[in-house]
Amino acid sequence: MKTVLTIAGSDCSGGAGIQADIKTIAAQHMYAMSVITALTAQNTTGVSGVQEISPDFVAKQLDCIFTDIPPDSVKIGMLSGEGTIRAVAAKLRQYGAKNVVVDPVMVSTSGTSLLSEAGRRALWEELLPLSTLVTPNLPEAQVFSGQPVETEGDMLRAAREISRRCRCAVLIKGGHLAGDAADLLYEEGKALWLRTRRISNPNTHGCTLSSAIACGLAAGCSLEESVRRAKDYLTGALSAGLDLGHGPGPLDHMYRILPEDD
């Protein structure tokens, strides 16, 4: 069985973070492992508290995983600060981690920065050069590239700049654009637009595209095929129409497994 590690924060309501990643990985019939970087008190209406895990304890979790069940791929989500980023990068180098997908949690939906300048610098210097793919949304791509990212032309320019600086492939998620969902995969100097119909569903809490991509890489698929498979999975999870909670609810991560009447 293929093994996938998720390094991220915990979402007690199950819609995002570690919990959503584990569901996504299980839905691809793979074995999920987790390193928790922060505990959050949150639900579909918002986040009411965050308790960070110390970098040393994050490192100990990574030691336990890599010395016993080495992962075939790694998905990285919420990293709470510079110390955690540097600790994770050091362990990925130590164990020669492969197929690393980074979903940078840098900007909130309201536009608030979630990572300090020192944390951003650690991300650039330590973590992204170890990565196979980084998957920013438009606000994050704007922070990464230092230029406005509002159109498809902006996305292409930003992808080139990010790829040049981080020396890895880039998938800019175009969910904030109007019209159909258009994502841009930029790999080794080549740009590929991946377009799918936009699903009319307000319940989009906890997008798990990056963990689904990590599953494709673990299975030995090319990066392009991994992204295509992940987008198909995400479209299905949105189309399933799960409706839970009083705010923007979670996706139906298990739609491929659980009977429809459940």
N, C-alpha and C positions, 0 to 999 in steps of 0.2 A: 504494500500500500504506500502511495506517495504521502509525504509529510510536509505540512506547511506551518510555518511559525508566524504568528501575528504579534507585533510589538506595538502596544497602543494603550489608551486609557480605557477604564471600565465604565460602561453605561448601565446603571442599575435597572433602567427601564427596558433594556434589551434591544433598543432600536439602532444603536450605533456602537462604535468602539469594538472592544474585545468580543462582546457577546454577538454582535452582528457578524463579525469576521468568522467566528467559530461556526455559526449557522451557515454562512456562505461556503466555507471550506467543506463542511459536512455534506452540503447539497451537491458538491462536486465529487462526492464519494472519496474524500481524502481525509487523512488524519490531522486534526488541528491541535496545535500547541500554542501557548500564550505566555507573553511576558507583559505584566501590567506595569505601566509607567505612572499612572495616576488613578485615583478613585474619584468618581464624580457622583454627586447627588443631582440627578436630572430626570426629566421625563419629557413628554412631547411638548410641554409648554415652556420649557427653559431649563437652565442650569442654576441650581441654588447653592452649590458648593463644590470645591475641588480640593482634594488632599493628595499632594505629590508624594511619590515614592522616592526614596533616596537613590542617587546614582549607584552607590555601592550595592544596594539590594537589587536594583535592576541588573547589575553586572552578575550577581550571584545567580539570579534566575537564568540568565543566558548561559552561564557555565553549566548549570544542571541540564539544560536542554542539549547543548552542543556536545557534551561529553557522553551522552546516553543515546539520544535519538536525533541525529543530525538532520536538519530540515532540508528538503529538496528545493524550497524557496522560502523567502521571507517577505512579509508585508509589514511596513512601518507606517504607523499613523501618528497619534498624538505623542510628542516628546516634550516634556514640560519645561525644559530649559537647557542652557548651555552644558551644564554638568552631565545631564542625562544623555544629551546628543553625543558628547565626547566619549562617555562610557560605552554606549551602544556601538559607536564606530570602532572603538578599540577592540571590542569583543568580535565584531564582524571580521576585522582584519586578522585577529588571532586565530580564528577558526576557519578562515577562508570561505566565508559564506557566499553562496551563489544565488543568482536569480532574485536580487533584492529590488523590491518595488516600494518607492517612497511616496506616500500620500501626504504632502506637507500641510499640517494644520497650523496655518499662520495667520489667517484673517477670519474673523467671525462673520456671520451672515449680515450683521449690521455694519461691517466695515472696520471693526476694532481690531488692532494688531494684537495677536496672541503670543508673539514671540519677541523677545528683546533683541536689540541689535547684536549683542554678543552671541545670542542663540542663532540668529540668522548667519552670522559669520562662521560659527561652528558647523552649521548645516552645509554651507558652501565648501568649507575647507576639509571637513572630516568625513561627512556622511555621503553627500551626493557623488563624489568620485568613486565610491564603492558600489554605487547603484547601477542596476540595469535600466531602470525607468523611474522618472519622477512624474507625478500626475497632478499638476496644479490646476485649480479652476481659474477663471478670469481674474478675480481680485488677487489671487496668489501669483499668477503669472505677471501681473502688473508690478507687484512688489519685487519679484525675482529679476525682472528685466529692466526695471526703472523707467518704464514708459507706459503710456495709456494702452489698455487692451480692451477695446470696445467693438472691434470689427474683425472679420476674418483676416483681413490684411494685417491688422495689429497682431493677431494670433500667430501668423506666420513669422513676422519679424521677431516677436518675443520668443518663439520656439527656437529660432536660430541662435539668438543671444544666450538663452538658458542652456542649450545644448553645448554651445562653445565654452561656456564658463564651467559647467558641471561635468562635462565630458561623459555624458550618458544620454540615452534616448529620452524624449519628452513627449508626454501626452497632455495637451491642453484641453481641458473639458469645457465645451462651449455651452453648458446648460444655461448660462445667463444671457445668451443671445436670443433674439426673437426668431420665430420660425422653427424649422425642424432642428433636432438635436445634432449639432455638427461638432465633432471632436477632431483634433489635429494630432496625428502621430508623426513626430519628426525623429528619424533614425538615420544616423550615418549620412547626414546631408540630404536626405530624401524626405519630402513631405507627402503625407497621405491623409486625405480627408475621409472621415468615416461618418456617414450621415444615416440617421435613423429617424423614423417618425416620432414626434414628441407625444408622449402619453399624457392625457389630461387626467392627472391624479395629484392632489395636493399632498398626499402622504408619501413624502420622499425623504423622511428623516433617516440619516445614517446611510448615505450612499456607500456601497461596498464594492464598487467597480474595481478598486485596486487589489482587494483580496481575491476577487475572481480572476484577475489577470495573473496574480501570483500562482493560482492553481493551474492555469494553462501552461505557464513556464515550468512548473513542477512536473507536469505531464510530458514535457519535452517538445511542446509546440513552439513555433517561432513567435517572436514578439507580436507581429501583425496578427497571426492567428489567435494568439492568446487574448489580444484586445478585442478582436471580433467576437470571440466566444463569450467574453465577459460582457460585452454590450448586449448580446442576445439574451444572456442570463438576466441582466438588469432590466431589459425591456419586459421580459416575462414576469419578473418580480413586481414591477410597477403595474403591469396589466392585470395581475391577479386581483387587485382592488381591495387589499386588506384595509380595514378601517378600525383603528384602535386609538384610544386616548382622546383628550380634549383639544390638542393642538395638531400640528402637522405630524401625522403618525408614521410608523415604521413601514418598510417594505415587507412583502411576504417572501422572506429569504428562503423558506422551505417549500415553495409552491411546487417544486418538481417531485417532492417526496410525499408530503401529506395529502390525504384524500381531500377533494374539493369541499365536501360537506363538513370538514373539521375547521 
